[in-house]
Amino acid sequence: MHSTVMKKIFLFLSLLVFVSLACDVSVNVTPTNTTIPTIEPATTTPEIFISLTQAIPGTLVPTAAQPVEVSVDPLSILLSPALASGVRGDQVPRAAGQDLPYWELTPGHTVLTLEEYLLQGKFHEPQIYVYPAMAYAELVPGAFESMHRLRNVMNPVGPITTDQLPAVPFFNAAQVFASNIQAIPFQNGSGIRFLTEYAQYPAPVNNHELFYHFGGFTSDGEYYIVAILPITAPVLAETSATAAPLPAGGIQYPILADPNPATLQKYYEDVANLLSATPNEAFTPTISHLDALIQSMRVAP
């Protein structure tokens, strides 16, 4: 990336203050504790995005079935048959204007949807979004804020709290908790993944709405990537319904018995700690499979 463009991005992300589908391409595949890792301190030069990649070592996690490379310009991934049968790509055109809600604003972006994903019928679709970073940050204040948070948590100076993590800029809801926080590199970039749930009220954590969230940058700073991949945990109720059975070892949602905000906050902290202590292989899909998918990503310039 030219140094002048990098300087613009660095200056843009450093100085701005806090503020708050299209043609289808289908590809079928034939099978053939919340502790942030130690990362080197952030650089003070405009090469911040490059330093993020260089600071996080990592290798691909092997899977039982042979992954197949699939692409939806500009994104390519190695897709394991253990996760999905194929992908669909959508090129979303620019949408801007004061009459549009913020979650519909876009400078134009790519969406890769995993077809016949291992989990069906969940609240979220399994999708990876690729945005031109600078254009998205300029258009949507929430996107700028999310990118700003992402840069900060990639080089943490203390414990990470939920309100410091990057959000999904196009969700009309708030993040209620976060767990299993981990820095993850991919082929030409890096970012942060964690498990989370969004709601418009203080909802119980449940398997219908839980998802694996990844946010990252390409190493040249050109692209901003958001992945939303449904996942379930053996200790969570299947839905948010109060009558939904709670598995052994699960944590009871307290709102009906004690609506005190402090009690609710402790519930979210306890659930986050429980999920972070759960082995990666106990989730469906396994966190290892999802990490391998993210690590395989490459975004073409």
C-alpha positions in Angstrom: 0.0 0.0 0.0 1.4 3.4 -0.9 2.7 5.3 2.1 0.4 8.3 1.5 -2.7 6.1 1.6 -1.4 4.4 4.8 -0.8 7.8 6.4 -4.5 8.7 5.5 -5.8 5.6 7.2 -3.6 5.9 10.2 -4.4 9.6 10.6 -8.1 8.8 10.1 -8.3 6.1 12.7 -6.1 8.0 15.2 -7.8 11.5 15.1 -11.5 10.9 14.6 -13.5 10.9 17.8 -16.0 8.2 19.0 -19.3 8.2 17.3 -21.4 5.8 18.9 -27.4 -8.3 -2.3 -26.8 -8.4 -6.4 -25.2 -11.3 -8.5 -24.8 -14.8 -7.1 -21.9 -17.1 -7.7 -22.2 -20.6 -6.3 -19.4 -23.1 -5.8 -20.0 -26.7 -4.6 -17.4 -28.5 -2.8 -16.8 -32.2 -3.3 -14.9 -33.7 -0.4 -11.5 -35.0 -2.2 -10.1 -18.2 30.0 -10.7 -15.0 27.9 -6.9 -14.1 28.1 -5.6 -12.2 25.1 -2.2 -13.6 23.8 0.8 -11.4 24.3 1.4 -9.2 21.3 4.2 -6.8 20.5 3.4 -3.2 21.2 1.8 -1.2 18.5 4.0 0.6 16.0 3.8 4.4 16.0 4.3 4.5 12.2 1.6 4.4 9.5 2.6 0.7 9.0 0.2 -0.3 11.9 -1.8 -2.8 9.9 1.4 -4.6 8.7 2.7 -4.8 12.3 -0.5 -6.5 13.4 0.1 -9.4 11.0 3.8 -9.7 11.9 3.1 -9.7 15.6 0.8 -12.8 15.6 2.4 -16.1 14.9 0.1 -19.0 13.9 -0.3 -22.1 11.8 -3.3 -23.7 10.1 -5.2 -26.2 12.2 -5.4 -29.6 10.3 -8.9 -31.0 9.7 -10.1 -34.5 9.2 -11.4 -33.9 5.7 -9.3 -32.3 2.9 -10.3 -28.6 2.5 -11.1 -27.3 -1.0 -10.1 -23.8 -2.1 -13.1 -21.6 -3.1 -13.1 -18.0 -4.1 -15.5 -15.1 -4.3 -13.6 -12.1 -5.6 -11.6 -10.7 -3.8 -11.8 -13.4 -1.0 -10.6 -17.0 -1.2 -10.8 -19.6 1.6 -10.1 -23.2 2.2 -13.4 -24.8 2.9 -13.7 -28.0 4.9 -16.5 -30.4 4.0 -16.9 -30.7 7.8 -18.2 -27.1 7.8 -20.2 -26.6 4.6 -20.8 -28.0 1.1 -20.0 -24.8 -0.8 -20.3 -21.1 -0.9 -22.4 -18.4 -2.5 -21.0 -15.0 -3.3 -22.8 -11.7 -3.4 -21.4 -8.4 -4.7 -23.4 -5.7 -2.9 -23.4 -2.3 -4.6 -22.8 1.1 -2.9 -25.8 2.3 -0.8 -25.6 5.7 0.7 -27.9 8.5 1.7 -29.5 10.2 4.7 -32.7 8.3 4.2 -31.0 4.9 4.8 -30.5 3.4 8.3 -26.9 2.9 9.2 -27.0 -0.9 8.9 -27.9 -0.5 5.2 -25.0 1.9 4.4 -22.1 0.5 2.4 -19.5 1.7 0.0 -20.0 -1.6 -1.8 -18.8 -4.9 -0.4 -18.6 -8.7 -0.9 -20.5 -11.3 1.1 -19.5 -15.0 1.1 -22.2 -17.3 2.4 -21.4 -20.9 3.5 -24.0 -23.2 2.0 -25.4 -26.3 3.8 -23.5 -25.1 6.9 -23.1 -27.6 9.7 -25.7 -25.7 11.8 -29.0 -24.9 10.2 -31.9 -22.8 11.4 -29.9 -20.5 13.6 -30.5 -16.7 14.0 -27.5 -15.7 11.9 -26.4 -16.9 8.5 -22.8 -18.2 8.2 -21.2 -15.3 6.3 -17.9 -13.5 5.7 -18.0 -9.8 4.7 -15.2 -7.9 2.9 -15.3 -4.1 2.9 -12.9 -1.5 1.5 -11.7 -0.3 4.9 -11.2 3.4 4.4 -14.4 3.9 2.4 -16.5 2.1 5.0 -15.0 4.0 7.9 -15.7 7.3 6.1 -19.3 6.4 5.3 -20.4 4.7 8.6 -19.4 6.1 12.0 -20.0 2.7 13.6 -17.7 1.1 11.2 -15.0 3.6 12.0 -15.5 2.9 15.8 -15.3 -0.8 15.3 -12.1 -0.5 13.3 -10.6 1.8 15.9 -11.5 -0.7 18.7 -10.0 -3.6 16.6 -6.7 -1.8 16.3 -6.6 -1.1 20.0 -7.4 -4.7 21.1 -4.8 -6.1 18.8 -2.3 -4.5 21.0 -3.9 -4.6 24.5 -2.3 -2.9 27.5 -4.6 -4.6 30.1 -7.6 -6.9 30.4 -10.1 -6.6 27.6 -13.7 -5.8 28.4 -16.7 -6.3 26.2 -17.1 -2.6 25.5 -13.6 -2.5 24.1 -14.1 -5.2 21.5 -15.0 -4.4 17.8 -18.7 -4.6 17.1 -20.6 -5.7 14.0 -21.2 -2.3 12.3 -24.3 -3.4 10.4 -26.2 -5.0 13.4 -29.2 -3.1 14.8 -28.6 -4.6 18.2 -25.9 -4.6 21.0 -23.3 -7.1 22.0 -24.3 -8.6 25.4 -21.2 -10.6 26.2 -18.0 -12.0 24.8 -15.8 -15.0 25.5 -13.0 -17.1 24.0 -11.1 -14.1 22.9 -8.1 -14.9 20.7 -5.9 -13.1 18.2 -6.0 -15.0 14.8 -3.8 -14.4 11.7 -4.9 -15.2 8.2 -2.9 -15.5 4.9 -2.5 -11.7 4.4 -3.8 -10.1 7.5 -4.9 -10.6 11.1 -7.6 -9.9 13.6 -9.5 -11.0 16.7 -12.1 -13.7 17.2 -14.5 -14.3 20.0 -17.9 -15.8 20.8 -20.7 -13.4 21.3 -24.4 -12.7 21.1 -26.4 -9.6 20.1 -29.8 -8.5 21.4 -32.0 -5.5 21.8 -32.6 -6.4 25.4 -30.6 -8.2 28.2 -31.1 -11.6 26.7 -30.0 -15.0 28.1 -27.0 -16.5 26.2 -28.3 -19.4 24.1 -27.3 -21.6 21.2 -29.9 -20.1 18.7 -28.2 -16.7 18.7 -24.6 -17.5 19.7 -22.0 -16.9 17.0 -18.2 -16.9 16.4 -17.3 -13.3 15.4 -14.0 -12.4 13.6 -12.9 -8.9 12.8 -9.7 -8.2 11.0 -7.7 -6.2 8.5 -5.6 -7.2 5.5 -1.9 -6.4 6.2 -1.9 -3.5 3.7 -4.9 -1.9 5.5 -7.0 -2.0 2.3 -9.8 -4.3 3.5 -11.8 -4.8 6.7 -13.2 -8.3 7.2 -16.1 -9.4 9.4 -17.1 -13.1 9.8 -20.3 -14.2 11.5 -20.4 -18.0 12.0 -23.1 -19.7 14.1 -21.7 -22.0 16.9 -23.3 -23.9 19.8 -22.0 -24.9 23.2 -22.9 -28.0 25.2 -23.6 -25.9 28.4 -26.2 -23.5 26.8 -29.9 -23.7 26.4 -31.0 -24.1 22.8 -33.2 -20.9 22.7 -33.8 -17.8 24.8 -37.2 -19.1 26.0 -37.4 -19.2 29.7 -38.8 -22.7 29.5 -35.8 -24.0 27.4 -34.0 -26.7 29.3 -30.6 -25.8 30.8 -27.9 -28.5 30.3 -26.0 -29.8 33.3 -23.3 -27.3 34.2 -25.1 -24.4 32.6 -25.7 -21.1 34.4 -29.3 -20.0 35.2 -30.5 -16.7 33.7 -31.3 -14.5 36.7 -33.5 -11.8 35.2 -36.9 -13.1 36.5 -35.7 -13.9 40.0 -33.4 -10.9 40.3 -33.5 -8.1 37.7 -30.7 -6.1 39.4 -28.2 -4.9 36.8 -25.3 -6.1 38.9 -26.7 -9.6 39.0 -27.3 -9.6 35.3 -23.7 -8.4 34.7 -22.4 -11.2 36.9 -24.4 -13.7 34.8 -22.8 -12.6 31.6 -19.3 -12.7 33.2 -20.0 -16.2 34.5 -21.2 -17.4 31.2 -18.2 -15.9 29.4 -15.8 -17.6 31.9 -17.7 -20.9 31.5 -17.4 -20.8 27.7 -13.8 -19.8 27.7 -13.0 -22.8 29.9 -14.9 -25.2 27.6 -12.6 -27.1 25.3 -12.5 -25.9 21.7 -13.5 -29.3 20.4 -16.7 -29.4 22.6 -18.3 -26.7 20.4 -20.3 -27.3 17.2 -18.6 -26.6 14.8 -15.4 -26.9 16.8 -13.6 -23.6 17.4 -10.6 -25.3 15.8 -12.5 -25.8 12.5 -13.6 -22.1 12.5 -10.2 -20.9 13.3 -8.7 -22.9 10.4 -11.3 -21.4 8.1 -10.3 -17.9 9.1 -6.6 -18.6 9.0 -7.0 -19.9 5.4 -8.5 -16.6 4.1 -6.7 -14.5 1.5 -8.0 -11.2 0.2 -6.7 -10.2 -3.2 -5.5 -6.6 -3.7 
